[in-house]
Amino acid sequence: MINPLRGMKDLTFDESARFVHIVTTAIKIAKRYGYSYIETPILEETALFRRSVGESSDIVGKEMYQFEDKGGNDVCMRPEGTAGIVRAFVSAKLDRQPMKQKFYYYGPMFRYERPQKGRLREFHQFGCESFGEASVLEDFTIITMIGQIFDALGIGYDLLINSLGCPSCMPAYRENLVGFLTEIKSDLCEDCNRRIDSNPIRVLDCKNKKCQTLLADSPKLIDNLCEACDADFKKLTALLDRASISYTVDTNLVRGLDYYNKTAFEFISNEIGSQSAIAGGGRYDKLVEYLDGKPTPGIGFALGIERIMPLVQMPEREREGYYLGAMVPEAVKRLLLLAKKKRITDKVTVEYNSKGFKSHMKGADKVHARYALLIGEDELKNSTVWIKDLETKEEKVLSLEAF
Ligand code: HAM
């Protein structure tokens, strides 16, 4: 028997129903906020992720599904959606258009991580990317939208926010931080030591307990923001307060992808174990430029579909459509014609084998039909159908034409 690869999963029955419910709910809400659908390839040039997600990130450094294709191109299965969408935005010259543009997407992402509960090598994200709006009001709006999606799915969450500054405040902060880290260097873990040179901000994110204790006194980004970033962050927190959206300012929240600036956020759940991030995102005002487009601010997020699957409160399944059953073999052909007509508007299940009454009623229940419709000898003779509303329990005999 051939099984799926390690860290990859088939989604069937209950899980696939949850998947569809999550995606349709998220799409419905994203459309209300003006997002339209975008689809980009799963396979991209490796250079795209090197330049956007960043050389020093774990995703690019350790986790890419990267290979040479038959034409000798260095390609990669996308580890996330934002880079491809920004590339598509630039490829289609949308950066030259004056209006703001908003896209939603969903699909598989690939990261060669060590699989564990809540961490897969192939997983699915639903995400949104908003281009052309530099105002922090958009940050508030996108955070509100994610909250609305989780509320609609019946999922509780905590929101963490931080500001990662901008090119005018980040360099000085970085220098300050490197100074601090260099002093405690010998006590920090190997990963942190590597990051002091390559990406010192990521040291703040280290999960090692000893490092976390040592980092308690590190300089905080939030205390070193320039006037503009500070004002925006204060405006964002004031808006969240006013909307009664609770949040925690997490000064160590730096995100694992290098393209962020200013607002960064994560939604976490305390019900799913150590892989607790159910959505993450932030601003990426320089990314369009990095990928050769005209300077265009951007902000977005993605939520992990498999991560939230166990948390979703599924709506009760309603009875729907028709179950058609024959009590005598000659009735089956008539049922097929009826089904063809009815399927123009309704869900129809046809049982091809003629069976007894009880067996048909069980069949109708199994497929959760609203109506059971049977044709036996009498009905065949009189050109009628016997029909029962399985919700109200009302039974009728109708003429075939009337149905
Ligand atoms: P990310 O934080 O890397 O951000 O991923 C977003 C979400 O995907 C996570 O919060 C988590 O729920 C889910 N996720 C990540 N890795 C795994 C995994 N190995 N297994 C299962 N679920 C996982 C991004 O990908 C950014 N592109 C988000 C973004 C969009 N930022 C701006 N626009």
Boltz pocket constraint, residues with backbone or C-beta under 6 A from the ligand:
constraints:
  - pocket:
      binder: B
      contacts: [[A, 79], [A, 80], [A, 81], [A, 82], [A, 111], [A, 113], [A, 118], [A, 119], [A, 120], [A, 121], [A, 123], [A, 124], [A, 125], [A, 127], [A, 128], [A, 129], [A, 256], [A, 257], [A, 267], [A, 277], [A, 278], [A, 279], [A, 280], [A, 281], [A, 282], [A, 299], [A, 300], [A, 301], [A, 302], [A, 303], [A, 304], [A, 305], [A, 306], [A, 307]]
      max_distance: 6.0
